[in-house]
Amino acid sequence: MNLNKLNDEEVKILINEIKYFLGHVQLQIPTIGQYKKITDVKGEEHGIAYKFHVYRGIEENKYSMHLRFAENNIHLIRLCISGSKHHNSDGSVADFDHVHIYQTADNGKVEGYAYSLDNFPFDKDNSLAESVEKFIDYINLRERSA
């Protein structure tokens, strides 16, 4: 699979593929204050290495998390809550709360096409901890059994 030029079907396959944290990971997310966690992940079927990243700055209701390819740092999927509006290459605009999904644009460049949360299991009113749980479930990320 060419991670620099995936089609929509390959993107779906990678999002749905079971992935595992490499090593034991503790996500102890405080209810307030800054939080940042980056951990290594690997896909079970395709063996692709990823970085799972969770970030919250000073504002407790503004956060993001993503899964990106370790090889090229391109995001497979990213959740943004209370971020900035996102302008897609086709002229559409996603509101402050959206999900970016890897897409190859008509010009051949990779973009994180932003979608509203309507068709995703995320809610702008969820806490960071709740969203992390939903995101981990959505991307099929698991901890290996000992």
N, C-alpha and C positions, 0 to 999 in steps of 0.2 A: 504494500500500500504506500503510495506516495503522499506523505503527510503535508506536502506543499500544494497538493491539488486533489483534494478529496471531492467526490460527488456527494449529493444529498443522501443517497442510500448508504454509502460508506460511513458518513457522519452518524446516521441513525444506528448502524451496527456498532460503532465504537462507543457511543453513549450507552447503549444497552448491554454491551459486553461486561461481564463480571470483572471487577478490578479489585486489587488488594493493596492495602497499605504495606509498604516494605518496613517491617519492624513494628514494634508496639507503639501505638500513637494514643496519647491522652489529649482529648479536646476539652479542656477545662475553661469554659467560656464564662467570664464574669458578666454579670448583668449590666454593669456600667463600665465605662472607661475604654481605653484603647486595647485592641487585641490584634495579634498577627500570628498566623501559623502557616508554615509551608512544610509540606511533607511529601515524600516520594511515594509513588503509586505505580503499579504495573498491571497491564491488562492480561487477563488469563489466556484468552485464545490467541491474540495476535502478539503478545509479549511487548507491547508498546510501553515505553516509560513515560510517566506523566509527573507533573507537579500539581498538587492540590493546595490551593492557597485561599485562606480566609483572612479578611481584613475589616476592621472597624476602627475608625478614627475617634476623635473626641466626641462626636455626636452619636448617641446610642442608637438612633433610628436611621443612620446612614452607614451602609456596609456593602461589601461585595465578596464574592467567592467565585473561584473558577477552577477548571481543570484544563491545564495546558500541556502540550507536548514538550517533554524535556529536550528533545532533539532540536527544536526550532523556536520554542516559546510561543507558538501560535495557540490561541485558545480554542479548545473544542467546544466548551460551553462556559458561560459566565453569567452570574446573577448579580444585578445591580439594584439596590434599594435606596431610594432617595438620592439618586445620582443626578446626572445632567441628562437632559433630553438627548436622544441619539438620532442623528440623521443618517439614514441608510442610503446606499448608492443609487437606489431607484427613486429617491425623493421622498419616501415615506419617513415619518418621524415617530419614534417610540417615546412614550412619556418617561417620567423620572424613574419609574420602577419597571424594569424590563429584563429579559433574558437575551443574551447574545448567543447565537449558534453559528458555528463555523459554516461558511458558505463561500463558494468560488463565484465571484461576480462575473458578469458578462465580459468584462475586460480581462478576465483570467486571474485577477488578483484575489487573494483570500481576504475576507472581511468577517467580522463578527456581526452578522445581521441581527438587528435587535427586534424582538417581538414583545408585545404587551404580555402581562402575566395571565391573561384570560385562559389560555389553553395549557397552563402549567400548574403544578401543585404548590406554587409559592404565593405568599400573600404579603403585601407591604406592611401589614400590621403584626406579622410574626416577629418575635425576638430573634436576635442573631442565632442563639442556640437552636431555636425551633427551625429556622431556615437551614442551618447546617444539617440537621437531621433529615429534613426533606430533600436537600440537595444530595446528600450521601445516598439516600434511598433512590433518588431519580437517576443517578449515574451508576448505580449498582456497585458501590464501593463497600468493601468488607474488610474485616480484620481476619487474618489467617488464624486458623485454630492452632493451638500449640501442639 
